Amino acid sequence: MFTVEQVKSAHAKVKSGADFPIYIREIKQLGVTAFETWVSDSHTTYFGKEGYQTQSRPMYDKLPIASTTDKARFSYELKLHQQGHSDYHTFCKICAETGIEKWFVCLDTMTCTYYDTKENEIEVETIPG
C-alpha cells in the first residue's frame, strides 16, 4: 500500500490549483481511492483498497473556520485557485475565511466535495481526468 511520504512527494509538485488534476492522477496510481482534508490544519486521511487508511500530520498552525459560509466568495476563489492564482496555503486560508471546514475527494467518481462546519455540501467539483 501507499505511504503518506509517497503522497507528500506527489503533493510537493503542486504549485497551484492548476496542478491538482496531475496530483490526483499520480496518487490514484499509488492506490489512493479517496481522501479527506481538514482546512483547520490540513491534516488528511487517505483511504485505499480493503479498508486501508493512513493519516498525515498537520501542515500548519490551526486556522479558525468561519461559522458562516460565504458560498459566493468561496466559489469565486475556487475558480481563481483552479486557474493557478493561489498556492495551497492561501487557498486553505480562503476556505477557512469562507466557512469551509473540509473537503472530500473520491477518486472513483473524480469529485471533490467541500463541506461547511455543519456538514452541508457547499460545492462539488468534477476533477478533470
N, C-alpha and C positions, 0 to 999 in steps of 0.2 A: 504494500500500500504506500501511498504518498506520505510525505512528511511536511510539517509546517515550513521547514527550511526550503524545500523544493518550491512550495507555493510562494514563499517570500522572494525567492530568486526570480520567479516569473514576474511577481509584482514590482520588483525593482526596475524593471524595464518600462513601467508605465510612467509617463511624464505628464499626461493629461487624460481627460475623459476620452479623447480621440483614440487612445491606445487600448481602451478597455476591451474591445472585441478580440484583439490579438491575445491579450492576457487570458481571457475566458477560454479561447481555443487551446492555449497551452496547458492550463490547469485541467481542462477536460481530458486531455491526453494523459495526464498524470493519474487520472482516476477519480477526480473530484466530481461528485454528482450534484452538489448544492453547497451553499454557504450562507451564513447569517452574520452580518456585521453590525455591531452596536456603535452608533455615532459617538457616544459619550467619550470613548477612549480607543475606538477602533479594534477592540478585541473581536476575534472572528472564530466561529465554529465552522469547521469544514466537514462535510459528510461524503462518504464513499459507499461503495457496494457492501452488502451484507452487514449493515449497521455500523460500519467503521466510522469513527469520527475523531477529530483532533482539534485542539483549540490553540490559537495564538495568544500571546501576551498583549497587553495594552500597548499602543504605539505612541501615546502622548498623554499628558495630564487631562483629567476629566473636563469635558465641556458641558456647561449647563444646557439642557434641552428646553426650548421654549414650550410652555404649556399650551399655547395657542398656535395652531397650524396656519401658516400663510401659504396655501396651495399655489396661488398665482405666482408669487415670488419664487417659490421652490421650482415650479415648472419652468419658469424663465431661466433661472440659474442653472438648472439641469441641462437645458439645451445649450447654454453657453459652455458648460463643462464638457459636454459631448463634442463640442466643436474645438476643444483644446484651449479654452480661455482661462482655465484654472487648474491648479495642481490638486492632488488628492487632499492634503490637509486643509487647503482653502475650501474645497468642496465640503468637507466634513464640518467646518465651522459654519458654512451656509446652511447645511442640513440642520444643525443644532439651532441656529437662529430662526429657522422657519418651522421648527417643531417636528422635524423628522428624527425619530428615535433609532430606527434601524432599517436595514434593507435585507431582503432575502433573494438570493439568486438561485434559480433552478436551471441546471444545465441540460435537463431533458427537454424542457419547454423553451429554453433560451429566453427566459424572462427575468427581470429584476423588479421586485415589488418593494416599494417604500412605505413604511408604516409610521404613524404618529404614536404618541405616548399612550393612547387608548386602544392600540392595536387596529386602528382603522387603516384600510388601504388608501393611500393618498395618490399613488401613481404606479402604474405598471408599464414598464418599457420592454419592448422586444429588443433583444441583443442581436445585432447583425451577425449572421453565421458565415 
